């Protein structure tokens, strides 16, 4: 697609004495967007400059300032981040996160050109991410007003980023748009906007519906030759039946689209979160199955569309086994308490929930065929949706009792299970349909509003609550059980801590059960505070005869978790806002299923009720973080948070993605990572990274403190960015625990192997520790615990250096003086460059560590040269002991050749050479190459193997240099200037198989054979 030319070209200019404009990106009617460089933080940014004629309009400038100020407050993984707003004389500009990738509009256009549709499973997940972003903006009082595919970016990791809040409106503030004016894009504009009316959250809901319609059907519902004609269609015409364009879509998805596109705003979904919930139900139930044709793997067939990113794998809490697969014995670890997911009765429970929501189509599909490992006791409820509270002696009551609080006392409780969520309208409706009981008085015409299916049922008596629990094969919780489930073993006043103001609940009404993510108790039970009052049984302190107790308060009458509302259960004012959650003494153990082959536990943290601890107290803050992270925050120097959960694991592989969302400073020190085999509060192993000094440490925690079992250097981490900036990429940490042997991997590179037998089993979790840093907020994602591969016989492939050249202070040499024949050093944003500036000139740059037997790999390309014909060569330098003593493994793109050189005082001796046709790292002057070339050398003894882009080209033997430094080599022949960019450098163990598989070339008879 040809980009429009800017009205005024700013390329080459510097704004505010700081931002250097590098490239024009795009422009609209209000502003132009450029890519720029921020030298202070050494990163690329996007800069939006409003057009000069609008800069003279005070109202427009005020709206632009409003956009910047409002969007800067939105810190969400699916919303573009605003860094700064300023003006350079009369030029107003906004500095934003630079997102590399494609717009959703470009993706849809590619599919359309290929005669295809984006697979439904991918469509659902993309729209869910957009809904999460929009819901977050709405929660902060902002309406986007211009939602459309062109304003949605898909970055190179497949992450969805909502862009361009250029016409944002702050709810409750004066609208600076002229009366009667329409703001937005016609194809995605709601009927009320088309009529010139006020836009609110529901206008964005309509636009989301249009986008979903377009992604499914391949075209928007309304189109025409003129803007006015399109707007009139939005106002007056019925939405075309989407099944005419896509006949095989599930009926439930049709209903979601139709509801979002209702002409009357009151008939639409009332929040973006409601759309996201409905779509997640389709996804999790398999109502929209994952695609199995060519569209689901975008590069699997020649005709498949390449949209420039790898879509994320479906996130499911239950993974299906193929229906026709031969049964195998269940894979078990030594631990007897492995956590699995099950369905069994849970399927029936889900059916109850989703029948009322009209979401049962395609429910009983092959996707739900799971090999069951244990049986079901028919008289017990399923454990699904319930939380276990262990037997113990607990404290209940209040230190200063009054008429509403009983005195503090100890109670001994047996193990029990309690519902994670309050009983919803949909669940209660199923009970009514079976038992033919009367509906709650608060249901209009005997039915609850369709959009309130997942709201807690309210207005039921104590007897009705007990009857429901009995029908569900459960019972009412005792008062003591309820209070412990709400307060935890530490006796908090509220589920989240002692400070009532730490979590803000609505001041009236109710909300969907479990949707207030911070309203969660230490046991992972939701909404114990507020929402609806809850009936309990068996008081632990005396109450008058024939009276009952409600606990938990309501949103308009919030009380602490020891508060007892005692009264006559038959009086309407007593039960008007009363609901229920149930308990049980025993449950059916989860119908165990291996999540995937050899996988014991998997959590993508998309479910806020997955059971991980939650805390917001003092300097510590951990729990679910939308949309799909588990966060751990330590907000005080010299402090530590360790979070883990049952069950115990011993011989397993544990892996998780982690990034640092933000810190207070750019220089403070801290460490974070994975915890394994935690057997007590201060007995565990921790596998950590320390970003400030680019290192890793393996710790053993004991009652006396930490013992460092091993440590080393780490050249680069992806998941750490300057203060206030969220990284674009997470780091992957992995630990293989096999008996007393542990192998630690960082970003898929093994860095250390240790042996320690002290802790044979224990819990898995996360570790964050501050030193002089005052705040660290870490995001953990994609935790997997699976069967470990046997590493008891040792392991090869330990990585010693992994440098992505994102850190200008990583220690590599720098030279950039005028008049010198070369320059080299860090090149922003993430390269190391080497440049000889004259013909017949060469330069070798190496780091200080001495290596013998190693595998060395780099990604490299030619940034530019002086001529189009001059010859030069570049590559890796190994075993350098002096300026003119080393080996060089090079490629020469102009002559399409490779050379292995031995450099000595006498000059360069060619040990081997040949032709190569696969080089891609060179392009004509002014053009960036398609991609880098990968060069690899494995050195073992006096034998070397050279690979180019994965293809072995030579095995040579030479015994002259036995050890030395590793680095880079660039040589000009008749070329006068060659500027080479190295993207990465990996130094690890040599690969004997790579050496054995390379063709031998002129072996030195005196050389030692490869070992």
C-alpha positions, 0 to 999 in steps of 0.5 A, spaced: 500 500 500 502 506 498 503 511 503 500 518 503 505 524 502 505 528 508 503 535 508 509 538 511 515 533 511 518 533 518 523 528 517 530 530 519 528 535 524 528 535 532 522 537 536 523 540 543 531 539 542 530 531 544 526 527 538 529 526 532 524 525 526 526 519 522 521 517 518 514 518 516 508 513 517 502 516 516 497 522 516 490 523 517 485 529 517 488 532 524 495 530 524 501 526 521 505 520 525 512 519 524 517 515 527 523 518 531 528 517 536 529 519 543 536 519 545 535 520 552 532 513 553 535 510 547 528 508 543 524 509 537 518 512 539 512 515 535 510 522 534 503 525 532 504 532 530 497 536 529 497 539 522 499 547 522 492 550 521 489 546 527 495 548 531 492 555 531 485 553 533 485 553 541 479 548 541 483 543 537 489 544 541 485 543 548 482 537 545 489 534 543 491 536 550 485 532 553 487 526 548 494 526 551 492 527 558 487 522 558 490 516 554 497 517 558 493 515 564 491 508 561 496 503 563 494 497 559 497 491 555 492 492 549 492 500 549 498 504 546 502 508 551 503 515 551 509 518 554 509 525 553 505 531 550 509 538 548 509 543 543 515 546 539 513 553 538 507 553 535 507 545 533 504 541 538 505 534 538 504 527 542 510 522 543 507 515 544 510 508 544 512 505 537 509 499 535 512 495 529 507 490 526 500 491 522 494 494 523 488 489 523 485 493 517 491 490 513 491 483 516 483 483 513 485 486 507 490 480 505 485 475 507 480 478 503 485 479 497 486 471 498 479 470 498 479 467 505 476 469 512 480 470 518 479 464 522 473 464 527 478 462 533 483 468 531 477 473 530 474 471 537 481 472 541 483 479 537 476 482 539 476 479 546 483 483 547 480 489 543 474 489 548 479 488 554 482 495 552 475 498 551 473 496 557 479 499 561 478 505 558 471 506 559 472 504 567 477 510 566 471 515 564 474 515 556 470 513 550 474 512 544 469 514 539 473 512 533 474 504 533 475 501 527 480 496 524 485 501 522 486 503 529 488 496 532 495 494 531 498 487 531 505 487 533 510 482 532 509 478 538 501 478 536 499 482 541 493 487 540 494 494 541 488 499 541 491 506 537 489 513 536 485 516 541 484 522 537 477 523 538 476 521 545 471 523 549 472 524 557 465 522 560 462 527 564 466 533 561 464 538 556 465 536 549 469 540 545 466 538 539 461 543 535 454 541 536 451 537 531 458 535 528 459 527 527 466 524 530 468 518 527 469 513 521 462 512 517 462 505 516 463 504 524 459 509 527 453 508 531 446 510 529 446 516 535 453 518 532 450 518 525 444 523 528 449 528 531 447 525 538 452 524 544 456 518 544 457 514 550 460 507 552 455 504 548 457 507 541 463 504 542 460 497 543 456 498 536 463 499 533 466 493 536 460 490 533 461 492 526 468 490 527 466 483 529 461 483 523 467 485 518 472 480 521 467 474 520 463 476 514 469 479 510 466 486 509 462 491 514 455 491 515 453 497 511 457 501 505 456 505 500 459 511 495 458 516 500 459 518 507 452 520 508 449 514 505 453 510 510 450 514 516 443 513 513 444 506 513 446 505 520 440 509 522 435 506 518 436 499 515 436 493 519 443 489 519 444 484 514 444 477 516 451 475 517 449 468 515 448 470 508 456 472 507 458 466 512 453 461 513 457 456 518 458 461 523 455 458 530 448 461 532 451 464 539 456 468 535 450 471 530 446 473 537 452 476 540 453 480 533 446 482 533 446 484 540 452 489 539 449 492 533 442 494 536 439 500 533 437 502 540 443 503 545 439 500 551 438 494 547 446 493 546 451 490 551 452 495 556 459 494 557 465 492 553 466 487 558 460 483 557 462 482 550 468 479 552 465 475 557 460 472 552 466 471 547 470 468 552 464 463 553 464 461 546 472 460 546 472 456 552 467 451 551 469 450 544 463 453 541 468 456 536 473 450 535 480 452 533 481 452 526 484 445 523 484 448 515 490 451 512 487 458 515 489 456 522 496 455 521 498 461 516 504 459 513 502 451 512 500 452 505 503 456 499 496 459 499 495 461 506 496 468 508 502 471 511 499 476 516 506 478 519 505 475 526 504 468 529 497 468 533 497 466 540 495 459 541 488 458 544 488 459 552 484 453 555 484 450 562 482 444 559 486 441 553 482 436 549 485 429 547 484 426 540 477 422 540 480 416 536 487 416 540 488 409 544 488 410 551 495 410 555 496 409 562 496 416 565 503 419 566 504 421 573 509 424 577 512 422 584 508 427 587 501 424 590 497 431 590 498 433 582 493 439 580 489 437 574 483 440 571 476 436 570 470 436 567 465 430 569 459 434 573 463 440 571 460 440 564 453 439 567 454 445 571 457 449 565 451 447 561 446 450 567 450 456 567 450 457 559 443 454 557 440 461 560 445 465 556 443 461 550 450 458 549 449 451 548 450 450 541 456 445 539 457 444 546 457 437 546 463 436 541 469 432 540 473 437 543 470 435 550 473 428 549 477 427 555 480 421 558 477 420 565 482 417 570 478 417 577 470 415 578 465 420 580 461 419 587 453 421 584 451 423 591 457 428 591 458 435 588 463 436 583 470 440 585 469 445 579 468 452 581 469 450 589 475 452 593 478 447 598 479 450 606 484 445 610 482 443 617 485 447 622 484 451 628 482 458 626 480 465 629 473 468 628 470 474 631 472 481 633 477 484 638 472 489 641 465 486 640 458 490 639 451 488 638 454 486 630 460 483 632 461 477 636 467 476 641 474 473 638 474 466 639 477 460 636 474 455 632 476 448 630 474 446 623 474 440 619 476 440 611 470 444 607 469 446 600 466 453 598 463 456 592 468 460 589 463 465 586 456 467 588 450 463 585 448 467 579 441 468 576 443 463 570 444 458 575 438 459 580 434 459 574 436 452 572 434 450 579 427 453 578 426 450 572 427 443 575 424 444 582 418 449 579 419 454 585 417 461 584 422 466 582 425 471 586 421 477 587 426 482 584 425 478 577 421 482 572 415 478 569 419 472 573 425 472 568 432 476 570 434 481 564 438 477 559 445 481 560 444 479 568 445 472 567 452 472 571 450 477 576 449 474 583 441 472 584 438 476 590 432 477 593 431 469 596 430 467 603 434 463 607 429 457 606 430 458 598 438 459 599 438 452 603 433 449 598 438 451 592 444 448 595 441 441 597 439 441 590 446 442 588 448 436 592 451 442 597 449 445 603 449 452 606 456 454 609 456 455 617 458 462 619 465 460 621 466 457 615 464 463 611 468 468 615 474 464 615 473 463 607 473 471 607 478 473 612 483 467 611 487 464 617 490 471 618 484 474 620 483 480 615 478 485 616 476 485 608 478 479 603 484 484 601 486 486 607 485 491 613 484 497 609 477 498 606 479 503 601 484 499 598 479 496 593 473 500 591 467 497 590 461 500 586 456 504 591 450 501 589 447 495 585 451 489 583 456 486 578 457 480 575 460 474 579 467 474 580 468 480 575 471 485 581 478 482 580 481 485 587 475 483 591 478 476 592 480 473 599 486 469 601 483 462 599 481 465 592 474 466 594 470 472 590 466 477 592 465 476 600 465 483 601 459 487 598 455 485 591 449 481 595 449 479 602 450 471 603 446 467 608 449 462 612 448 457 617 450 454 624 452 461 628 458 461 632 455 465 637 448 466 640 442 469 636 435 470 638 430 464 636 428 463 629 432 469 626 438 468 621 444 471 619 447 474 613 454 476 612 458 480 607 454 486 606 452 489 599 455 494 595 451 500 598 452 497 605 459 495 605 461 492 612 467 488 614 468 480 614 466 480 622 459 483 621 453 479 623 446 482 620 441 478 624 434 478 623 427 475 621 429 471 615 422 472 612 421 479 612 422 482 605 427 488 607 431 482 610 432 478 604 431 483 599 438 483 597 440 477 600 444 471 595 447 465 597 454 461 595 454 454 597 459 449 601 460 442 602 464 437 606 466 432 600 467 433 593 468 429 587 476 429 586 477 433 579 476 428 574 483 428 572 486 429 565 493 430 563 492 438 560 497 436 554 501 430 553 506 430 559 503 436 562 501 436 569 499 443 570 498 449 566 496 456 567 495 462 562 492 467 568 486 468 564 482 466 569 482 471 575 479 465 580 485 460 578 486 459 585 493 463 586 494 468 592 491 475 592 494 480 597 494 488 597 497 490 604 503 494 606 509 494 601 506 487 598 501 487 592 500 480 588 494 477 584 491 476 578 492 482 573 488 483 567 488 481 562 492 475 563 498 476 568 499 474 575 503 480 578 507 480 584 509 487 587 514 489 592 514 497 594 519 498 599 527 497 598 530 491 602 524 487 602 522 480 599 515 477 596 515 469 595 508 467 592 507 459 591 501 454 591 499 447 592 500 442 590 508 439 591 512 437 585 519 434 585 521 431 578 518 436 573 520 442 568 517 449 570 517 454 565 514 461 565 514 468 562 516 474 566 517 481 564 518 487 569 512 492 568 515 498 571 519 500 577 520 506 581 527 508 578 532 506 572 538 504 577 535 501 583 537 493 584 533 487 585 532 480 582 526 476 580 524 469 578 522 462 579 521 458 586 521 451 586 520 446 592 518 450 597 517 446 603 516 452 608 516 460 608 523 460 608 525 453 605 526 453 597 530 454 591 530 460 587 532 461 580 533 469 579 535 474 574 538 481 576 537 486 571 541 491 573 548 488 573 546 483 567 547 477 571 543 470 574 543 467 581 541 460 583 539 461 591 537 456 596 533 459 602 534 457 609 532 459 616 538 463 616 538 466 609 540 465 602 546 461 600 548 462 592 549 456 589 551 458 583 551 465 579 553 468 572 553 473 567 547 475 563 548 479 557 541 481 555 534 481 558 528 482 553 523 483 559 526 489 562 525 497 560 527 504 562 522 506 568 515 507 566 516 503 560 513 496 559 517 492 555 515 489 548 517 482 550 517 477 556 523 473 558 522 465 559 525 462 565 525 454 565 528 450 570 529 442 569 528 439 576 530 432 576 531 429 583 537 433 586 539 436 579 537 442 576 538 445 570 536 453 569 535 456 562 534 463 560 530 465 554 531 457 551 539 457 553 541 453 558 546 457 563 547 453 569 547 446 572 547 445 580 546 439 584 543 440 591 539 434 595 536 438 601 529 439 598 526 433 595 519 436 593 515 442 594 511 448 591 512 452 585 511 459 585 514 466 584 520 470 587 521 478 587 526 481 592 528 489 592 535 491 594 536 499 593 530 499 588 524 502 591 518 498 587 518 492 582 512 490 579 513 484 575 508 480 571 508 472 570 505 469 565 504 462 561 506 458 567 507 450 565 509 444 569 511 438 565 514 432 565 522 433 565 527 430 561 532 426 564 538 430 565 542 426 570 547 424 565 549 431 564 547 436 559 550 440 553 549 447 550 550 451 556 550 458 554 555 463 557 554 469 553 547 471 550 548 479 548 542 482 544 546 489 544 540 493 547 545 495 553 550 500 551 553 499 557 554 492 556 562 492 556 563 492 548 569 496 546 567 503 542 571 507 538 568 513 534 573 518 532 573 523 526 579 521 522 580 514 524 580 509 519 574 505 523 569 506 528 565 500 532 560 500 538 553 500 540 548 502 535 541 504 537 536 501 538 539 494 538 546 493 534 553 492 535 556 496 529 563 495 526 565 500 520 572 500 516 572 507 513 578 505 507 580 500 502 584 495 504 583 496 511 580 490 516 578 491 524 577 485 529 573 487 535 573 482 541 571 481 548 575 480 554 573 473 556 578 467 553 575 461 550 577 454 548 572 449 546 565 453 544 560 454 539 559 461 537 553 464 533 551 471 530 546 474 526 549 480 522 547 484 516 550 490 512 547 496 513 550 500 508 556 501 503 560 507 499 559 503 493 555 498 489 561 494 487 566 494 492 568 487 495 569 486 502 568 481 507 565 480 515 564 475 520 566 472 526 573 472 530 575 466 534 581 465 539 584 472 538 590 472 542 593 479 539 591 484 534 594 479 529 593 472 531 586 469 531 581 465 526 576 469 522 570 466 519 567 470 514 562 471 508 563 476 502 556 478 499 558 481 493 562 475 491 557 470 494 563 467 497 565 464 504 573 464 507 576 461 513 582 465 515 588 465 519 591 471 521 598 472 523 604 477 523 605 474 516 598 476 514 591 473 512 592 465 510 586 462 507 585 455 510 578 454 506 573 458 501 567 456 497 561 459 494 555 461 498 548 463 494 544 463 501 546 470 503 540 475 504 544 480 509 546 485 503 541 490 499 542 496 494 545 502 498 539 506 501 535 499 502 535 495 508 536 488 507 530 483 508 533 479 514 540 478 517 544 472 516 546 467 521 553 465 522 556 459 527 562 456 528 563 450 533 570 450 535 572 443 539 580 442 540 583 444 533 577 442 529 572 448 527 565 447 523 563 453 519 555 454 518 552 459 514 544 460 515 544 453 518 547 450 512 554 447 514 560 449 509 566 447 512 570 443 517 577 445 518 583 443 522 588 447 525 592 447 531 596 454 531 591 458 536 588 453 542 584 459 546 583 466 545 577 472 545 571 471 541 568 477 537 567 480 530 571 481 524 570 486 518 575 487 512 574 492 506 578 489 500 576 494 494 570 497 498 571 504 501 566 503 507 562 497 509 558 499 515 556 492 518 550 491 524 551 485 528 544 483 532 546 478 537 552 474 539 551 467 543 557 463 546 556 456 549 558 449 548 560 447 542 556 442 538 560 435 536 554 433 531 555 440 528 562 438 527 561 431 525 556 433 520 560 439 516 564 437 510 572 436 511 576 441 507 584 440 507 585 437 514 591 439 517 595 432 518 598 435 525 591 437 528 588 433 533 581 430 531 574 432 533 572 430 540 
